[in-house]
Amino acid sequence: MKRPPEARKFRRRLFEILEISAIDDTVSTVFDYFIVGMIVLNVAAVVLETSPQVYTGNEALFRAFDLFTIAVFTIEYAARVWVSDMHLHYPRNKPWRARLRYILSPYGLIDLIAILPFYLGLYLDLRLLRVFRLVRLFKLFRYSPAMSTLGRVFYAERRALLAAGVIMIGLMIFSATIMFHLEHEAQPEVFASIPHAMWWSIVTLATVGYGDMVPITTLGRVFGGFVVVSGLGMFALPVGIIASGFASEIRQRDFIVNKDVLGQVPVFAPLGPLPLSRVAALLKARIYAPKDVIARRGDDADGMYIILSGEVQIAADHQRINLGSGDFFGELGLLSDRRRSFTATARSRCQLMMLQRADFLHLISESPDIGRMILQIASDRLGSMGADGESLLDEREIARARSAIERAMQQLG
C-alpha cells in the first residue's frame, strides 16, 4: 500500500533532519547540537553519580534526567530505523531489509546498546548494566569526522595492530616466565607463579613500575632492566602504526593531477597542452570511499566536480542518476552562488577533481578562451540534459542555467 504524499514528505523531512544536516537547515543543525549535548551531559551524569557529595540529595534529579535522555534516545533510535530505507546505499525496494541492515550496522548497534541496559534493568538487577550507559559516548562518532577517521585508521591497520598485540603478549609471557625462574626461590610469595609474574611483566614493559613486585637478585635486576628498555620500544609500536595510518589516510585524500591525466577527461579534452596545464594547476584532487557523501543538498555550490574514475550517484528528490568516469556535475556552481539542489554519493572508490568557483573566475579572467570552451561544453551538456529523461533539472532550471552561461560568454567577448 502506497503512503499518501504527506506521509512521504514527512518521512523525507525526518530523514533530512536525522541524517543529512544541510548547512542551511536550522532544524537539522539544532537537532545535531541537541543530541551531542545530551550525550555529553548523560556521560557526565554517569560519572557524577559515583560522587556521594554530588549524588546525595539529588537522586530524583539524576533519575529524572536519565528517564528524559532514555526517552530522547529511544525516539531517535526508532525514527532512524523507520527512515533507514531512504539511505541511498540500502535496498529501496525492500524497506524491512534496509531497516535490518541499519539495526545491524555499527551505528545501529551503538544506538541500541545505548538504550538497551535501561530496559533490561527494569527486569534484571545487574549493576554491570550501568557501565554500558557509557556506550552512549560512542554516539558522538556519528557527529565527528575526526572520530570517523580514527575508526577507518583502526580498521585499515587492524592486521598490523593485531601483529603488534601478539608480539607484546609474547614478550609479556616470555619476560614473566624468565623472571619467575630467576626470583621464585628468593621471593616465593611475590613471584609465586608465572601468572603472578605477569603483573610485574605488564607494569615493567609499560614502564609504570608500581614497585609492589621488584627483583632482588642480581640476575633478576639485570633482566628487569632489559625488560624496561624493551618495553619502551614495544609499547611505542602501536602508536607508530596509528600515526602512520593517520598520515596515509590524509595522503589518500589527494592525488597528483597533471595535464596528461586531465587530457583524458572528455570535458577538457579539446583544450591544448598549455590550457590543460593552467587548468590542472587549479584543480583540487580528492579520493572518496564507497558511500562517502561528496556534496550535500543545501551546501554552497562553490564549484564543479569531474569524475576521473569510479561511479557517483546524484540524488534530488525522488530522482537518481549514476555518473561514471569522464562525467562531471555541479557546473552551475561555477556561474552562481546558488546552493546544491542534489546530494552526490560515491557508489565505489572514486577519484574526483574539483574546480572551485573562485579559481574558475580567476582562470577565465586571465584566459578567456579557456573559459569560453568550458562554458560551451557546459551549454552543450545542458542541451542534452533537456533532451533525455534522466536530468535532475526541470526545464525552468535548464533555461536559467543556459541564460547564465550565455551572459558569462558575452562578458568574455
LINZIWO-V877862 format. One line per field, one symbol per residue. psi: psi as a letter, one per 20 degrees, with the letter a starting at -180 (. if undefined). A space follows every 50 residues. Layout:
psi = ???
This chain:
psi = pqqqhhghhghgggghghggmqhjngggghgghggghhgghghhhhghhi ohhghpikghgggghghghggghgggghghghjhiiphjqpiinhhhghh hghirghghghghhighghhihhpmohhhhhihihhhiiihhjohghhgg ghggghjhgghgghgggggghggghhgghghhighhmhhgmhrghhihgg gghghikgmhjhoqqiqghghghghghgghhhggiighghggghhgghhg hiiqrpprhgghiiphhihiqrgghghgghiiqppqpprpiqpgpqpirp njaqppogqapppppodjqpqpqapirrrjhhiiirkrqpjrppppiapq oqppoqgghghhghhhnhggghgghgghghhhghhihrjjqiqrhghghg hhghggghhhhi.
